[in-house]
Amino acid sequence: MLLLSGHVAAMSDQALFEHAREAYAKRNELSLTEDVSQLNKQQYVLAPYAAYWLMLLRLEQADNAEVQAFMTQYADMAFVDRLRGEWLKALGKKQDWALFFEHYQHFKRTDNAVECYALYGKSQFEHQDVVAQAKKIWFSSADLPTSCTPLFDVMQQAGVLSTNDVWERLRLALHDGKLNVAKNIIARLPAFGKNNIALLDVANQTPKLLLTNKTVNVKINNKKTVLKTPSFKARDDIEVNFYALDRLARTSLNDAVTVNQQLQSQWSQADAAFAWGRIAYHAARNHHPQALEFYAKSNQTSLDKEQLAWMARAAMRAQNWDVLLDAIGRMNAEQQQEGAWRYWKGRAFKEKNMLVEANKILGPLSIERHYYGWLALEELGNVMNSPQLQYTPSELEVTAIASQPAIKRALALQKLDMRWEAKAEWVWATRDFDDKQLLAAAEYAQRQKWYDIAISTADNTKQLHDFNLRYPTPYRDLFRAAAVNENIDEAWIYGLTRQESRFMHYAKSGVGASGLMQLMPATAKWAAQRMGLRDYSHEMIHDINFNVGIGTYYMRYTLDMMNGQAVMATAAYNAGPSRARRWVADEPLEAAIYIETIPFSETRGYVQKVMANAQLYAPRLGHLAQSLKARMGTVPGRVKSEVILVDAE
């Protein structure tokens, strides 16, 4: 131990901290204890994090006084709320409700595990009515934490979680493809037949077979068994059939329509309407020409949020403004207040020449700083120009931010490549900042080349803004040269890169895309081969110059494949050229409608943000200002004899 102590004492601050990090990963409490002691002696800026790791290791055996003392000592640290959450779970598990609620009131994060303990405790310890809050958690297709089980058990025993509530959540899980979650929910339904649990797997894998045959072969306990397919009378049978129809509509819409037509005599009137509602939803997402007809067949059933959204999108694609207004009118109040539906409601009124009604909606929306706000502004006749700089922080203000301990910790964590912790520390440090402080913090982050944090911090201002910080132009020489080399719009390159990586060259997505332009390895290799780069290796994707060169080459490729249509090319960059072509209508379509009816929410939001980014970058780069609608243009109608494209990725 003495030798180890001497070795630890001889380490630099950073090396010792890395040693502590490794000890935590290995759950070596003894080694971590010594590291914490030495880091505290050396007054290292990140010493509290090592102490936090030690407390996490000790949390199960630590007494309440020790945990409370720790949280008091580090009350102003970003990690305290995470620690509080873990401790609350431990207290909830032990049902120490007095101490739980003493500290629950200070818990700031959203965590279903903690929330379920809190609701259960309130119902048992404080005897509060928690049904409404609990049902907000219940009605989800997510796999909920085990801490929610006692809460739902008590509610079900008391009859406040009804059988219909259980059936409704089962339907949510099945429609979202969460089969394992659905099977867990079924455990709360004694009326759900065992054979139908096996038939759910058949519905998932071969839905048409289940819907069109009287018997199917299944495996139960590794034995082949012949089961009758479900009837259309019992509730569990009907739900299996709904699930099969929904799965079939996802994979083969025309088959689903044909099969559903054959089943009309077997459905009840209400079930038939529900079935058409599911088909209508999938038809709208697939841009099927009869989508609105299918929605009309579902008018006797209640449509969920996504079904109504796609009813609206099918209507705008058909430019049926009355149906669009009807769909939006059927949405709940919260959904109607989303920027998308306020804009399209205003547009529908304008298209119907109801200008007073249109302006009542578009006017307030036009002052909001986002894609729909800018489109609304243009509908009112204003072309968006380069935003005026409203506030530039002084050197004194920037220095004041840089001197804050939490900001110093965030930067130290960032330099150690602890990016998640660095961002969490930064968000915690800036949580109560006013606009001036936010802009000063964004300026400091930009000077440290921490561009993603600079952008997100500047984006959070309410009244004062600095669009130089929101839309920075790093790597200008590199991007300008790439724009010239590939003959593409530099503002488009900046708009896309801002969305892809926020200019952080080490960025990596969950699916493996890397670098400034978030290249997939397969795409980079394919593009390198087309460019004649014989010495390509996977590591090159992390080189900034190579990444931008390949990324802009692929932008040029997608633009050529989309006949120069930038909106389609942007969609192709994100989702692949074949999909971008598949979403084209038979007739020319306003680009804003094309974007709004992209089936993937991630790609839809991506294209909106890239195009809005490019619009804001153009004047900053010295380009002529134009309207966002003009920049997006019109998407040409489908060419009858199109070439089948293969996505590079």
DRENPA-195508 format. One line per 10 residues: number of its first residue (from 0); their letters; for each residue x, y, z of C-alpha. Coordinates in nm, 4 decimals. Layout:
N
NUM = a = X:Y:Z; ...
***
This chain:
649
0 = mlllsghvaa = 0.0000:0.0000:0.0000; 0.2851:0.2374:0.0759; 0.4406:0.1662:-0.2635; 0.1069:0.2235:-0.4327; 0.0597:0.5475:-0.2418; 0.3968:0.6740:-0.3561; 0.3163:0.5818:-0.7138; -0.0199:0.7597:-0.6980; 0.1301:1.0685:-0.5371; 0.3836:1.0959:-0.8180
10 = msdqalfeha = 0.1190:1.1074:-1.0891; 0.0132:1.4248:-1.2653; -0.3385:1.5527:-1.2015; -0.4689:1.4229:-1.5320; -0.2949:1.0837:-1.5057; -0.4246:1.0381:-1.1531; -0.7757:1.1249:-1.2647; -0.7532:0.8674:-1.5474; -0.6298:0.6162:-1.2877; -0.9379:0.6932:-1.0752
20 = reayakrnel = -1.1618:0.6544:-1.3785; -1.0140:0.3119:-1.4474; -1.0554:0.2116:-1.0819; -1.4234:0.3079:-1.0994; -1.4723:0.1071:-1.4196; -1.3200:-0.1961:-1.2446; -1.5235:-0.1230:-0.9278; -1.1986:-0.1118:-0.7284; -1.3185:0.0833:-0.4263; -0.9881:0.0626:-0.2396
30 = sltedvsqln = -0.7829:0.2075:-0.5244; -1.0448:0.4722:-0.6005; -1.0523:0.5807:-0.2346; -0.6798:0.6504:-0.2448; -0.7096:0.8332:-0.5770; -0.9839:1.0562:-0.4403; -0.7761:1.1458:-0.1372; -0.4752:1.2398:-0.3502; -0.6833:1.4349:-0.6060; -0.8363:1.6354:-0.3234
40 = kqqyvlapya = -0.4907:1.7093:-0.1826; -0.3771:1.8313:-0.5249; -0.7018:2.0375:-0.5553; -0.7567:1.9084:-0.9068; -1.0524:2.0740:-1.0772; -1.2160:1.7356:-1.1516; -1.1549:1.5816:-0.8093; -1.5292:1.6012:-0.7271; -1.6025:1.3601:-1.0143; -1.3726:1.0976:-0.8648
50 = aywlmllrle = -1.5489:1.1484:-0.5308; -1.8829:1.1039:-0.7109; -1.7683:0.7735:-0.8614; -1.6621:0.6552:-0.5177; -2.0019:0.7449:-0.3746; -2.1755:0.5518:-0.6533; -1.9710:0.2442:-0.5634; -2.0576:0.2888:-0.1944; -2.4217:0.3862:-0.2391; -2.5738:0.0530:-0.1380
60 = qadnaevqaf = -2.3824:0.0276:0.1892; -2.3537:0.3996:0.2711; -2.5788:0.5245:0.5502; -2.8281:0.8022:0.4868; -2.6249:1.0640:0.6743; -2.3199:0.9971:0.4569; -2.5177:1.0339:0.1317; -2.6886:1.3503:0.2518; -2.3588:1.5006:0.3597; -2.2087:1.4271:0.0204
70 = mtqyadmafv = -2.4974:1.5924:-0.1641; -2.4734:1.8950:0.0627; -2.0986:1.9235:0.0028; -2.1381:1.9034:-0.3749; -2.4792:2.0699:-0.4030; -2.3714:2.2862:-0.6949; -2.2312:2.0026:-0.9058; -2.3966:1.8662:-1.2197; -2.3726:1.5054:-1.1019; -2.5621:1.5587:-0.7764
80 = drlrgewlka = -2.9030:1.5235:-0.9386; -2.7964:1.1969:-1.1030; -2.6737:1.0699:-0.7680; -2.9967:1.1855:-0.6060; -3.1896:0.9837:-0.8633; -2.9964:0.6656:-0.7840; -3.0417:0.7225:-0.4119; -3.4146:0.7853:-0.4554; -3.4437:0.4502:-0.6321; -3.2671:0.2821:-0.3398
90 = lgkkqdwalf = -3.4963:0.4599:-0.0892; -3.8042:0.3737:-0.2946; -3.7033:0.0100:-0.3106; -3.6724:0.0087:0.0709; -3.9988:0.2103:0.0966; -3.8302:0.4704:0.3173; -4.0950:0.7212:0.2138; -4.0224:0.9970:0.4662; -3.6630:1.0358:0.3485; -3.7627:0.9682:-0.0140
100 = fehyqhfkrt = -4.0030:1.2609:-0.0275; -3.7691:1.4890:0.1655; -3.5256:1.4628:-0.1263; -3.7669:1.3926:-0.4139; -3.8795:1.7564:-0.4080; -3.5252:1.8559:-0.5144; -3.5013:1.6033:-0.7988; -3.4943:1.7828:-1.1365; -3.4474:1.5078:-1.3927; -3.7115:1.3024:-1.5752
110 = dnavecyaly = -3.6817:0.9384:-1.4759; -3.9769:0.6984:-1.4937; -3.8193:0.4669:-1.2361; -3.8076:0.7471:-0.9770; -4.1474:0.8816:-1.0802; -4.3122:0.5414:-1.0350; -4.1646:0.5099:-0.6861; -4.2901:0.8602:-0.6077; -4.6438:0.7860:-0.7260; -4.6517:0.4533:-0.5450
120 = gksqfehqdv = -4.5244:0.6189:-0.2283; -4.7815:0.8964:-0.2516; -5.0601:0.6422:-0.2874; -4.9344:0.4374:0.0110; -4.7646:0.6862:0.2407; -4.9478:1.0099:0.1694; -5.2697:0.8501:0.0380; -5.2872:1.0858:-0.2584; -5.4853:1.0243:-0.5761; -5.2151:0.9592:-0.8354
130 = vaqakkiwfs = -5.4233:0.7881:-1.1043; -5.4041:1.0632:-1.3662; -5.0255:1.0989:-1.3321; -4.9713:0.7233:-1.3330; -5.1788:0.6773:-1.6482; -4.9563:0.9258:-1.8325; -4.6734:0.6787:-1.7731; -4.8902:0.3725:-1.8356; -5.0137:0.4724:-2.1801; -4.6833:0.4185:-2.3567
140 = sadlptsctp = -4.5352:0.1464:-2.5735; -4.2015:0.1833:-2.3915; -4.0612:-0.0967:-2.1791; -4.1177:0.0607:-1.8380; -3.8843:0.0018:-1.5387; -3.9669:-0.2661:-1.2820; -4.0245:0.0038:-1.0192; -4.3520:0.0792:-1.1993; -4.4871:-0.2735:-1.1465; -4.6023:-0.2307:-0.7813
150 = lfdvmqqagv = -4.7756:0.0960:-0.8738; -4.9673:-0.0630:-1.1600; -5.0444:-0.3731:-0.9514; -5.2088:-0.1609:-0.6830; -5.3991:0.0419:-0.9420; -5.5256:-0.2704:-1.1150; -5.6313:-0.4294:-0.7863; -5.8200:-0.1121:-0.6967; -5.9909:-0.1098:-1.0360; -5.8568:0.2337:-1.1344
160 = lstndvwerl = -5.6360:0.0713:-1.3979; -5.9188:-0.0886:-1.5896; -5.9154:-0.3849:-1.8225; -5.9819:-0.1432:-2.1081; -5.6719:0.0534:-2.0059; -5.4683:-0.2648:-2.0316; -5.6144:-0.3492:-2.3733; -5.5420:0.0042:-2.4921; -5.1768:-0.0124:-2.3917; -5.1474:-0.3558:-2.5506
170 = rlalhdgkln = -5.2717:-0.2080:-2.8767; -5.0189:0.0766:-2.8484; -4.7331:-0.1684:-2.8021; -4.8432:-0.3906:-3.0913; -4.8853:-0.0996:-3.3315; -4.5374:0.0258:-3.2412; -4.3916:-0.3195:-3.3049; -4.2977:-0.3744:-2.9374; -4.3914:-0.7422:-2.9256; -4.1986:-0.8240:-2.6064
180 = vakniiarlp = -4.3569:-0.5290:-2.4271; -4.6963:-0.6460:-2.5530; -4.6414:-0.9941:-2.4085; -4.5582:-0.8418:-2.0694; -4.8796:-0.6411:-2.0814; -5.0760:-0.9546:-2.1718; -4.9783:-1.0988:-1.8329; -5.2320:-0.8526:-1.6873; -5.5089:-0.9974:-1.9082; -5.6279:-1.3378:-1.7874
190 = afgknniall = -5.8739:-1.3471:-2.0786; -5.5917:-1.3540:-2.3348; -5.5665:-1.7126:-2.4574; -5.2302:-1.8924:-2.4494; -5.2678:-1.9977:-2.8104; -5.3117:-1.6353:-2.9134; -4.9762:-1.5461:-2.7570; -4.8183:-1.7957:-2.9983; -5.0286:-1.6565:-3.2823; -4.8871:-1.3083:-3.2190
200 = dvanqtpkll = -4.5510:-1.4431:-3.3393; -4.7206:-1.5753:-3.6545; -4.8864:-1.2357:-3.7043; -4.5479:-1.0703:-3.6705; -4.3637:-1.2982:-3.9140; -4.6283:-1.4071:-4.1674; -4.9318:-1.1815:-4.1211; -5.1007:-1.2650:-4.4521; -5.0841:-1.6350:-4.3728; -5.2627:-1.5813:-4.0425
210 = ltnktvnvki = -5.5349:-1.3639:-4.1967; -5.6103:-1.5850:-4.4984; -5.5878:-1.9388:-4.3561; -5.8006:-2.1351:-4.1123; -5.5030:-2.3001:-3.9422; -5.1320:-2.2275:-3.9022; -4.8326:-2.4250:-3.7798; -4.6592:-2.2896:-3.4711; -4.3955:-2.4043:-3.2246; -4.4951:-2.4229:-2.8585
220 = nnkktvlktp = -4.2292:-2.5522:-2.6187; -4.0266:-2.6622:-2.9231; -4.3116:-2.8819:-3.0454; -4.4896:-2.8248:-3.3756; -4.8564:-2.7555:-3.3189; -5.1442:-2.6753:-3.5547; -5.3591:-2.3883:-3.4264; -5.6795:-2.2408:-3.5522; -5.6423:-1.8802:-3.6640; -5.8262:-1.6245:-3.4497
230 = sfkarddiev = -6.1968:-1.5611:-3.4822; -6.3487:-1.2118:-3.4972; -6.5526:-1.2306:-3.1763; -6.3327:-1.2524:-2.8661; -6.1274:-0.9432:-2.7786; -5.7936:-1.1276:-2.7794; -5.8706:-1.2835:-3.1189; -5.9570:-0.9442:-3.2630; -5.6375:-0.7842:-3.1332; -5.4258:-1.0595:-3.2917
240 = nfyaldrlar = -5.6038:-0.9979:-3.6227; -5.5550:-0.6211:-3.5928; -5.1860:-0.6761:-3.5268; -5.1533:-0.9048:-3.8296; -5.3325:-0.6533:-4.0524; -5.1124:-0.3722:-3.9241; -4.7958:-0.5756:-3.9919; -4.9198:-0.6636:-4.3392; -4.9979:-0.2975:-4.4150; -4.6410:-0.2044:-4.3163
250 = tslndavtvn = -4.4844:-0.4511:-4.5580; -4.7416:-0.4934:-4.8376; -5.0093:-0.2268:-4.8410; -5.1962:-0.3551:-5.1469; -5.2197:-0.7019:-4.9912; -5.3519:-0.5465:-4.6711; -5.6205:-0.3562:-4.8619; -5.7258:-0.6704:-5.0501; -5.7335:-0.8868:-4.7368; -5.9222:-0.6234:-4.5375
260 = qqlqsqwsqa = -6.1864:-0.5986:-4.8079; -6.2333:-0.9755:-4.7842; -6.2717:-0.9487:-4.4046; -6.5460:-0.6839:-4.4023; -6.8253:-0.9296:-4.3318; -6.6381:-1.0665:-4.0289; -6.5485:-0.7347:-3.8619; -6.8024:-0.5526:-3.6495; -6.8822:-0.2038:-3.7813; -6.6546:-0.0432:-3.5205
270 = daafawgria = -6.3720:-0.2890:-3.5824; -6.3993:-0.2410:-3.9587; -6.3593:0.1353:-3.9118; -6.0586:0.0788:-3.6864; -5.8992:-0.1559:-3.9422; -5.9424:0.1019:-4.2197; -5.7897:0.3631:-3.9917; -5.4721:0.1561:-3.9578; -5.4581:0.0938:-4.3324; -5.5192:0.4641:-4.3987
280 = yhaarnhhpq = -5.2236:0.5556:-4.1760; -4.9868:0.3230:-4.3605; -5.1309:0.4296:-4.6962; -5.0635:0.7948:-4.6162; -4.7048:0.7191:-4.5125; -4.6586:0.5329:-4.8403; -4.8213:0.8167:-5.0410; -5.0892:0.5790:-5.1664; -5.3357:0.7633:-5.3945; -5.6358:0.6199:-5.2041
290 = alefyaksnq = -5.5160:0.7173:-4.8567; -5.7902:0.9751:-4.8061; -6.0524:0.7236:-4.9237; -5.9338:0.4825:-4.6577; -5.9467:0.7601:-4.3979; -6.3078:0.8272:-4.5027; -6.3895:0.4608:-4.4266; -6.2486:0.5079:-4.0757; -6.4666:0.8037:-3.9781; -6.6470:0.6048:-3.7077
300 = tsldkeqlaw = -6.3318:0.5366:-3.5074; -6.1048:0.7536:-3.2968; -5.7706:0.8243:-3.4648; -5.4499:0.8630:-3.2672; -5.1989:1.1467:-3.2933; -4.9921:0.9914:-3.5725; -5.2968:0.8843:-3.7730; -5.4306:1.2406:-3.7691; -5.0890:1.3818:-3.8598; -5.0725:1.1548:-4.1648
310 = maraamraqn = -5.4314:1.2301:-4.2574; -5.3267:1.5955:-4.2668; -5.0167:1.5131:-4.4718; -5.2145:1.3056:-4.7208; -5.4564:1.5980:-4.7558; -5.1817:1.8544:-4.8192; -5.0213:1.6221:-5.0745; -5.3573:1.6066:-5.2530; -5.3998:1.9816:-5.1885; -5.7337:1.9055:-5.0293
320 = wdvlldaigr = -5.7392:2.1992:-4.7900; -6.0815:2.1158:-4.6407; -5.9682:1.7691:-4.5307; -5.6428:1.9212:-4.4019; -5.8409:2.1613:-4.1820; -6.0650:1.8752:-4.0682; -5.7646:1.6618:-3.9698; -5.6019:1.9461:-3.7753; -5.9357:2.0269:-3.6105; -5.9574:1.6687:-3.4804
330 = mnaeqqqega = -5.6146:1.6875:-3.3150; -5.5930:1.7522:-2.9418; -5.5072:2.1030:-2.8245; -5.1402:2.0204:-2.7592; -5.0862:1.8747:-3.1062; -5.2641:2.1660:-3.2737; -5.0173:2.4037:-3.1093; -4.7176:2.2393:-3.2756; -4.5475:2.4700:-3.5237; -4.6183:2.2384:-3.8157
340 = wrywkgrafk = -4.9936:2.2318:-3.7683; -5.0256:2.6019:-3.6955; -4.8387:2.6758:-4.0188; -5.0375:2.4331:-4.2330; -5.3662:2.5477:-4.0833; -5.2717:2.9047:-4.1752; -5.1692:2.7888:-4.5221; -5.4983:2.6048:-4.5685; -5.6940:2.9183:-4.4784; -5.4799:3.1209:-4.7175
350 = eknmlveank = -5.5328:2.8709:-4.9993; -5.9077:2.8998:-4.9380; -5.8689:3.2804:-4.9564; -5.9691:3.3148:-4.5909; -5.6968:3.5732:-4.5304; -5.8185:3.7120:-4.1983; -5.8217:3.3640:-4.0451; -5.4854:3.2846:-4.2056; -5.3135:3.5980:-4.0756; -5.4408:3.5402:-3.7213
360 = ilgplsierh = -5.2365:3.2202:-3.7199; -4.9403:3.3148:-3.9389; -4.8805:3.6501:-3.7684; -4.7864:3.5203:-3.4217; -4.6062:3.2213:-3.5749; -4.3901:3.4467:-3.7940; -4.1979:3.5905:-3.4980; -4.0833:3.2438:-3.3841; -3.7298:3.1564:-3.4919; -3.7621:2.8164:-3.6564
370 = yygwlaleel = -3.8451:2.6603:-3.9938; -4.2229:2.7061:-3.9679; -4.1853:3.0563:-3.8267; -3.9744:3.1580:-4.1258; -4.2209:3.0028:-4.3707; -4.5021:3.1891:-4.1946; -4.3078:3.5147:-4.2263; -4.2753:3.4609:-4.5996; -4.6488:3.3901:-4.6330; -4.7029:3.7367:-4.4875
380 = gnvmnspqlq = -4.4860:3.8861:-4.7612; -4.1514:3.9284:-4.5859; -3.8366:3.7747:-4.7302; -3.6002:3.6692:-4.4546; -3.2752:3.8652:-4.4768; -2.9570:3.8312:-4.2771; -3.0628:3.8549:-3.9109; -2.9368:4.1629:-3.7333; -2.6934:4.1109:-3.4469; -2.8827:4.2203:-3.1407
390 = ytpselevta = -2.6140:4.1705:-2.8796; -2.2405:4.1051:-2.8746; -2.0929:4.0110:-2.5337; -1.8048:4.2188:-2.4013; -1.4615:4.0821:-2.3098; -1.5434:4.1370:-1.9435; -1.8578:3.9251:-1.9744; -1.6696:3.6441:-2.1524; -1.3937:3.6486:-1.8900; -1.6524:3.6292:-1.6126
400 = iasqpaikra = -1.7957:3.3137:-1.7691; -1.4528:3.1551:-1.8199; -1.3664:3.2022:-1.4523; -1.6648:3.0034:-1.3232; -1.5652:2.6686:-1.1651; -1.8398:2.4738:-1.3438; -1.7295:2.6100:-1.6821; -1.3695:2.5151:-1.6003; -1.4847:2.1629:-1.5117; -1.6825:2.1329:-1.8332
410 = lalqkldmrw = -1.3818:2.2333:-2.0421; -1.1503:1.9979:-1.8511; -1.3927:1.7097:-1.9088; -1.4127:1.7974:-2.2774; -1.0349:1.7890:-2.3115; -1.0336:1.4427:-2.1515; -1.2818:1.3255:-2.4173; -1.5538:1.2797:-2.1531; -1.8032:1.4454:-2.3839; -2.1285:1.3371:-2.2222
420 = eakaewvwat = -2.0122:1.4544:-1.8790; -1.8713:1.7753:-2.0298; -2.2042:1.8641:-2.1915; -2.3975:1.7764:-1.8774; -2.1675:2.0006:-1.6728; -2.2073:2.2849:-1.9234; -2.5870:2.2562:-1.9307; -2.5919:2.2563:-1.5507; -2.3601:2.5573:-1.5344; -2.5705:2.7629:-1.7759
430 = rdfddkqlla = -2.9157:2.6500:-1.6611; -3.0066:2.9824:-1.4966; -2.8174:3.2173:-1.7309; -2.9922:3.5174:-1.8796; -2.9512:3.5998:-2.2496; -2.6366:3.8092:-2.2019; -2.4677:3.5353:-2.0001; -2.5718:3.2706:-2.2538; -2.4166:3.4699:-2.5376; -2.0991:3.5265:-2.3375
440 = aaeyaqrqkw = -2.0826:3.1525:-2.2639; -2.1425:3.0718:-2.6319; -1.8631:3.3108:-2.7303; -1.6259:3.1449:-2.4848; -1.7171:2.7966:-2.6131; -1.6603:2.9073:-2.9717; -1.3156:3.0429:-2.8832; -1.2367:2.6968:-2.7437; -1.3578:2.5483:-3.0766; -1.6325:2.3727:-2.8880
450 = ydiaistadn = -1.8737:2.4552:-3.1674; -2.1669:2.2294:-3.0831; -2.1911:2.3728:-2.7326; -2.1502:2.7280:-2.8652; -2.4383:2.6754:-3.1082; -2.6754:2.5097:-2.8607; -2.6017:2.7747:-2.5960; -2.6626:3.0638:-2.8375; -2.9802:2.8895:-2.9559; -3.1227:2.9091:-2.6039
460 = tkqlhdfnlr = -3.1551:3.2873:-2.5892; -3.5061:3.4326:-2.5768; -3.4806:3.8063:-2.6501; -3.1189:3.8880:-2.7357; -2.9474:3.6995:-3.0174; -2.6141:3.6694:-3.1928; -2.6502:3.4767:-3.5175; -2.2745:3.4697:-3.5671; -2.2695:3.2326:-3.2710; -2.5743:3.0358:-3.3819
470 = yptpyrdlfr = -2.4395:2.9941:-3.7335; -2.0595:2.9928:-3.7119; -1.8356:2.9484:-4.0166; -1.5337:2.7431:-3.9084; -1.3164:2.5713:-4.1712; -1.4076:2.8483:-4.4164; -1.1125:2.7943:-4.6522; -1.1794:2.4197:-4.6615; -1.5527:2.4549:-4.7273; -1.5060:2.7309:-4.9849
480 = aaavnenide = -1.2558:2.5196:-5.1769; -1.4859:2.2151:-5.1598; -1.7801:2.4215:-5.2873; -1.5758:2.5400:-5.5846; -1.4313:2.1946:-5.6507; -1.7734:2.0250:-5.6576; -1.9616:2.3279:-5.7935; -2.2195:2.3261:-5.5139; -2.3646:2.5948:-5.2902; -2.1345:2.6746:-4.9983
490 = awiygltrqe = -2.4334:2.7763:-4.7850; -2.5800:2.4299:-4.8442; -2.2548:2.2670:-4.7291; -2.2559:2.4758:-4.4121; -2.6267:2.4118:-4.3549; -2.5792:2.0378:-4.3867; -2.2628:2.0197:-4.1763; -2.4193:2.2268:-3.8976; -2.7016:1.9736:-3.8823; -2.4790:1.6680:-3.9154
500 = srfmhyaksg = -2.2063:1.7375:-3.6607; -2.2315:2.0968:-3.5382; -1.8727:2.1248:-3.6755; -1.7258:1.8769:-3.4257; -1.4875:1.6633:-3.6323; -1.4895:1.3726:-3.3845; -1.8696:1.3395:-3.3969; -1.9986:0.9858:-3.4369; -2.3608:0.8791:-3.4689; -2.5306:0.5762:-3.3197
510 = vgasglmqlm = -2.5275:0.4024:-3.6589; -2.1558:0.4597:-3.7183; -2.1466:0.7796:-3.9248; -1.8308:0.9807:-3.8563; -1.6698:1.3212:-3.8882; -1.7812:1.6691:-3.9827; -2.0098:1.5402:-4.2577; -2.1145:1.2229:-4.0754; -2.0088:0.9755:-4.3419; -2.1088:0.6119:-4.3164
520 = patakwaaqr = -1.8073:0.3841:-4.3695; -1.9714:0.2106:-4.6684; -2.0572:0.5446:-4.8294; -1.7027:0.6769:-4.7794; -1.5515:0.3610:-4.9310; -1.7926:0.3700:-5.2268; -1.7252:0.7404:-5.2921; -1.3483:0.6935:-5.2586; -1.3586:0.4188:-5.5219; -1.5619:0.6389:-5.7579
530 = mglrdyshem = -1.3087:0.9185:-5.7055; -1.0246:0.6827:-5.7924; -0.8606:0.6909:-5.4474; -0.6723:0.3619:-5.4501; -0.5061:0.4021:-5.1108; -0.8338:0.4491:-4.9180; -0.8480:0.3091:-4.5652; -1.1221:0.3307:-4.3039; -0.9120:0.5569:-4.0776; -0.9178:0.8293:-4.3449
540 = ihdinfnvgi = -1.2821:0.9014:-4.2641; -1.1627:1.0817:-3.9492; -0.9310:1.3152:-4.1416; -1.1063:1.6528:-4.1725; -0.9866:1.7256:-4.5264; -1.0766:1.3796:-4.6518; -1.4118:1.3825:-4.4714; -1.5147:1.7135:-4.6267; -1.3845:1.6084:-4.9673; -1.5819:1.2844:-4.9659
550 = gtyymrytld = -1.8874:1.4472:-4.8068; -1.9114:1.7230:-5.0650; -1.8453:1.4719:-5.3440; -2.1446:1.2725:-5.2192; -2.3512:1.5930:-5.1992; -2.2669:1.6565:-5.5645; -2.3616:1.2972:-5.6486; -2.7001:1.3214:-5.4767; -2.7650:1.6592:-5.6405; -2.6951:1.5097:-5.9843
560 = mmngqavmat = -2.9142:1.2083:-5.9082; -3.1960:1.4438:-5.8070; -3.1580:1.6578:-6.1209; -3.0315:1.9569:-5.9238; -3.3178:1.9617:-5.6709; -3.1465:2.0483:-5.3394; -3.4326:1.9389:-5.1119; -3.4375:1.5934:-5.2683; -3.0578:1.5787:-5.2578; -3.0624:1.6646:-4.8884
570 = aaynagpsra = -3.3161:1.3880:-4.8244; -3.0973:1.1529:-5.0280; -2.7884:1.2425:-4.8234; -2.9731:1.1398:-4.5077; -3.1916:0.8494:-4.6218; -3.0475:0.7378:-4.9561; -3.1230:0.8342:-5.3193; -3.3765:0.5581:-5.3856; -3.5959:0.6706:-5.0957; -3.5754:1.0365:-5.1961
580 = rrwvadeple = -3.7016:0.9390:-5.5428; -3.9711:0.7124:-5.3987; -4.1264:1.0069:-5.2131; -4.1826:1.2072:-5.5327; -4.5443:1.2636:-5.6432; -4.6848:1.2037:-5.9910; -4.7171:1.5783:-6.0435; -4.4814:1.8630:-5.9447; -4.5047:1.9317:-5.5725; -4.4188:2.2325:-5.3590
590 = aaiyietipf = -4.0966:2.1375:-5.1809; -4.2400:2.2251:-4.8392; -4.5137:1.9651:-4.8971; -4.2606:1.7096:-5.0209; -4.0597:1.7619:-4.7013; -4.3647:1.7515:-4.4750; -4.4698:1.4158:-4.6205; -4.1344:1.2393:-4.5815; -4.2283:0.9197:-4.3906; -3.9260:0.9239:-4.1586
600 = setrgyvqkv = -3.9536:1.1887:-3.8874; -3.5747:1.2052:-3.8522; -3.5250:1.2742:-4.2250; -3.8178:1.5175:-4.2326; -3.6710:1.7269:-3.9517; -3.3230:1.6924:-4.0975; -3.4207:1.8348:-4.4377; -3.6151:2.1197:-4.2792; -3.3209:2.2199:-4.0626; -3.0592:2.1871:-4.3375
610 = manaqlyapr = -3.2580:2.4069:-4.5747; -3.3315:2.6654:-4.3037; -2.9628:2.6590:-4.2044; -2.8564:2.7175:-4.5639; -3.1019:3.0058:-4.5897; -2.9462:3.1737:-4.2870; -2.5895:3.1010:-4.3958; -2.6269:3.2456:-4.7472; -2.6131:3.6159:-4.6529; -2.3413:3.5466:-4.3954
620 = lghlaqslka = -2.1278:3.4047:-4.6760; -2.1923:3.7013:-4.9021; -2.4553:3.5339:-5.1194; -2.7724:3.7030:-5.2392; -3.0719:3.6634:-5.0076; -3.3743:3.4757:-5.1357; -3.6876:3.3387:-4.9755; -3.6757:2.9993:-4.8103; -3.9547:2.8790:-5.0380; -3.7548:2.9908:-5.3423
630 = rmgtvpgrvk = -3.4450:2.8130:-5.2134; -3.6417:2.4909:-5.1644; -3.8226:2.5272:-5.4964; -4.0541:2.2711:-5.6518; -4.0002:1.8963:-5.6611; -4.0635:1.7705:-6.0181; -4.3242:1.5022:-6.0829; -4.2286:1.1380:-6.1197; -4.0713:1.0380:-6.4484; -4.2635:0.7371:-6.5789
640 = sevilvdae = -3.9571:0.5349:-6.6789; -3.7320:0.6009:-6.3828; -3.4017:0.4228:-6.3351; -3.3939:0.2116:-6.0186; -3.1330:0.3613:-5.7874; -2.9171:0.1746:-5.5411; -2.8265:0.3631:-5.2235; -2.4530:0.4003:-5.1724; -2.4868:0.3220:-4.8034
***
